[in-house]
Amino acid sequence: MVPELPVSNVHRMALYYAPPPDSAFARAGSTWLGRCAYTGNVLRQPDLPDVTPQMLRACTSSPRRYGWHATIRAPFHLAPGHHPEEVWHAVAALCRSWPAFALPPLRVRPLRSFLALRPRAGCPPLQGFAAAAVRALHGLAAAPDPHSANERWLSAENARQRAYLHAWGYPYVFSEFRFHFTLTNRLDDAPAQCRAALVAAARRWFGGLPRLQFDRVALFVEPAPGADFRLWTYLPLGDAT
């Protein structure tokens, strides 16, 4: 049965990996960002050496809005005539055909111009699932609006990303997909001392957490342009039912 939506309107949807909300990994990530996407509650961020509360709050404003997650299928508008329930059914069908698997250990590393938790090694099942998800949801997603598409075109780093953007509406798919939990905003203009302090703080905060199982994915919804994303529901992979 399709679960009830947590919001009255859906502006965009996204397919993410999000650990169980009561897990140590979810608590650590939501606390780092200062918001729980499952409950919508604002959280007090951690007290960290060499990182002031004001610095952490400012440097996490963008990922805080999206909630603690790793992207599988980036946020998209529904194509005309389609509904959120169809997305749920498509993801449920996909999940039934994939067994759960262990993710590689994660470490704090830069990704483009922000900090992220990223796998220490490659993970073919993860790459395969992400590619399958992009294909499964492509027919339900509207083409990106011209402004968004132009921004992504300008930020694309190579011809393959531009080709993916043209064909699939997003540049970081298939061979360009990089699984990650976003930890900060873009840090292009941040002083080197600030970036170093954030890296050290993140490594202390997330160090020692248990290895994750990729045994579920989560559908998130954005109720209005610029609103905080909310976790709608989890869907288990085949042998995690």
N, C-alpha and C positions, 0 to 999 in steps of 0.2 A: 504494500500500500504506500502511495506517495505521501510523505509527511507534510504537515501544514507548514506553509512559509512563515518565517518569523517576522516578516514585514508586510505591509499592505501593498507595496508597489515594488517592481523590479526594474531597475534601470539597466544594470549589467549583471552578468553571471560569470563565475570563474570556477575552474576545477583545480583544487589544491591538494597537496598532501598536508595533513595536519594531525599531529599526534593526539591521542585521547586527552580530553581536557583535564582529567584528573591525574595525568602522568607527570612525572618529574620534569620531563622535557618540555611539555606544554606549559607548565607553571613557570619554568625558567625563562622560556621565550616570551610569554605574555607579560611577565614581570619586567623583563628587559625593555619591551616596547611600551609598557604602561597601559595596556588595554587588553581585555579578554574578548576575542571575537565570538566566543561561544555564548557568553552572558551579556556582552555589551558593556560590562563594568569597566570603569577607569581604575587602574591599579597604581599603587605607589611603586615607582621604579627603585632599583637597588641603590644603596650607598656604595660607591666604588672609589678605591684609591685613585687619586690624580684625575678623576673625572667628576666635575661638579654636577649636582642635579640639573642645573640650568643647561649645561653642555649636553648631557644625555638627553634631556627633553627635546632640545632643539635638533639634535642630530638623529633623532628617531621619529620625527614627525610624519614622514612619508610612509615608512613601513607600518607605523602604528595604525594608520587609517585602513590599511589592507588586512591587518591581523596577522598573527603568527602562523606562517605557512611556508611551504615550498611550492612554487607554481608548477602545475602540470599542463593546464591549458589556460593561457592568460585571459583576463577579463574581456568579455565580448557582449555586444548587444544581440538580442535575439532577432533573427530574420523575421520580416513581416509574416504574420499568420502562424507563428510558432509560439509555444508557451513553455514555462519552466518545467512543467510536468514531463514534457517530451525530453528535456535534457536529463531529468532524473532517470527516465526509462532507458535512454541511450547509455548513460554511465553504468546503470545497473547491469545491462546486458554485457557491456564490456568487462566489468568486474567479474562476472560469473565465469568468464573464460580465462582468467589469469589467477594462478596460485600466488599466495603471499611469498615474500622473500625478504631476506635480511639486507638492510642498507649497509654500505661500507661505513667505517667510522668517519666522523665529520671533524673538520678543523676550521678555525677562523682564517680566512684568506680574502684578499681583495678580489673583486669581480668588477671589471671595468673600473668605475670610480667610487664604488661603495664597498663596505665590508659585508661578508656573508659567511655563513657556515656551509662548507662545501665538502663533498666526499673526498677522502684521501685516495681513492682508487676508482677506476671505471666500474660500471655496473650494467652489463648488457640487459638484464630484465627491466631495469628502470628505464633505460633508453627506449626499449621496445614498447613498454607500457605507455610512455609519454607520446611516442609516435602514433600508437594506435588510438590514443585519446584525441589527438589533434584530428585524425581522420574521422573518427566516430562523431565528433561534434561539428565538423566543418559545415555540413548542410544545414545546421540549425543556427549558425552564426551569421549575422549581417556583415556586409562589407564594412571595414572601418571607415569612419567619416574622413573626408579629405584632409582636414587639419591634422588629425592624429596620424594618418598615413604619411603625410608629408614630414611630420616630426620624426617618425621612425625611419623614413627613407634617408633623412639627413644624418641620423645617428647610426645608420647601418655601417658596419665596419668593412664589409667586403661584398663582392658581387653575389655570393651565395645567399647572404642575408637579404639582399635586395630582391633576389629571385623568390625566396620564401615569403617575403612580405607581399610581393605581387600575387603569388599563387595562393597563399594561406592566410594572409592578413596579419602576419606577425613574423618578425625576422628570426626569432630565437627558437626554432623548432627543428626536429630531426637532427641532423649532424651538428647544428648550432645550439641545441638544447644543453643547458648547464643547470643541473639540479642544485638548488641553494635555498637557504633560509636567509632573507635579507635582514641585516642588523642595523644599517644606518642609511641616511640619505646619501646623496652624492657628496663626496668630500673633496672635490677638485680644488676648492678655494680654502680648505681648512689648513691651518699651519701644520707642519710636519710633527711638532710636539703633540698637538691634539690628536692626530691620526695614530701616533704611536701609543698614546695613553688609551685610546679606545681599543686598539688591538690587544694590548696587555690586559685591559679590564675584561674584554670579551673572552679571552682565553682562560682567565681565572673563573669567570662566571659560568661558562659552559663546559669547562673541563670536568672530567669524571662522570658525565652523564652516561646512562646506559646506551648501548647500541640500539638503533631503532629497527623495528620491523615495518616493512611496507605491506601492511595487511588491510589497509583501508584508504579511501580517498574521501575528500569532503567537497561538497558544493557550497560555495559562498555566494552571497547576493549583495549588490550595492543598490539600496533603495532609491537613491536620487543622485544626480551628478554631484560629485564631491563629498558624498556622505560616507560614513564609516561602513566598511564591509562587515557583514554578519555571517557567521557560520550557519548554514541552513541545516545540513544533515550529513551524516557519514554513510558511506556505502562500502561494505566489506568486499575484499577480494575473494575469489572462489572458495578456497579451503579455509577461510576465516569466518564463514557463515555460522 
